[in-house]
């Protein structure tokens, strides 16, 4: 029974680390997406009349 508890602790630690990594990834991805959305605003676009069709 003691070995089972040790194995369970190791599994739970691995799951906790994986959940923390996933949380950090989501926060960073959300921050980068928001930063890219600000960079793609309409005021940064330059009109080009060379593509008149």
N, C-alpha and C positions, 0 to 999 in steps of 0.2 A: 504494500500500500504506500510505503514511503517513496518508492520509485515513481509511482503514478503521480504523486503530488509534485515531484520534481519535474517530470515531463510536462505536466499541466502548467506549471509556472513558466517553463521555457516557452511553451506554445503561446501563453498569454503575453509574455514579454515581446515575442516576435510580432504578434498581432497588434500590440500597442505601438510598436515602432512603425509598423506598416501603416497604421491609421494616422500616426503623426506625420509621416512622409506624405500621405495622400492629402491631408489637410493643408500642409505647407504648399504642395503643388497646386491645389485649387486656389489658394489665396494669391500665390504668385501669378497664376494664369489669369485670374480675374483682374489683378492690378495691371498686367501687361496689356490685356484686351482693352481696359479702360484708357490706358495711355495711348494705345494705337487709335482708338476711336477719336480721341482729342486731336491727334495728329492728322486725321483724315477729314477734318472739318472742311466745309465748303470754302472758307476764306483762304485756304492754302492752294486751291486749284487755280490754274492759269488757263484761260480760254485760248483755243487754237483755231484759227480760221482756215488752216491749210487742209482741213478734212471736210470741207463743204461738199456734200454730195447731193 
